[in-house]
Amino acid sequence: MTKQAKKEYQARMDAIHSESLRIRNTGKCPVCGAGLRDNLSLAGWVQCEQYGSAGFRKDSSKASCEFQCFTA
């Protein structure tokens, strides 16, 4: 990987990380508006409260949402 490619890669990763942190700080899912929760399996893994199948979502009567991001 060239130096320029490394710089471009790092810039993209920094932008993704900044956006993930911004979303995390709002406390709201950008897709459906539900709250966010930490997935305790891995530090920095954030998911919509409506992520997953019925029984795992905060409110199983509402539609599921697939939003998740990584902030660490």
N, C-alpha and C positions, 0 to 999 in steps of 0.2 A: 504494500500500500504506500503510495507516495505521500509526501508531507502535505500536499494540497488536499488530497483525498482524506487524510486524517483530520485536517482542519475542518473540512466540510462535514465529515461524519460527526465530529465533536459539536459543531454548531447545530446540527439537526438534533442530536441527543440532548443538548442543553435546552433547545426550544421545546422538545417533548416533555422534558422534566419540569420546566417552568410551567407549562400548561397543565400538567398533572397536579402540581402543587397548587396552582390557582383554583382548579376544580375542587381539590380536597379542602381548601380553605373556605369555599362557599358552603360546603356541607350538603349540597344538593346535586343530584344526578343531572348532568346536562342533557340527557336523552328524555327522561320521563318526569323529572322534578322530585322524585322520592329522595329520601335521605341517603347518606352514604354510610358504610360500615367498614371497619378494618377486617380483613380476612386474617385470622391469627396464625394461619399456616406459614406465612412468610412476611417478615417485617416490610412495611411499605406497600403492601398489596391492598388496594381499596376497591370495594365493589358497591354497586347499587343495592339498597336494602331489598329490592325486588328481583335480585339476581337468583337464579336457580329454579328448581322445580317446586311444586306445591309442598308445603311443609317446611321448606327452608327459607321462603320469602317472608318478609315481615307481615304482609297481608296477602294470604293465598287467594283471596277473592279478587284481587287485582291482577292485571297482566304481568307477566315476567318481563324483565329488562336484562339485557346482556352487557350493560356497561361495567367496565372494570379498568383500572389503571394501576400503574406502579409508580410510587413517589420516592422511593429510596435509592 
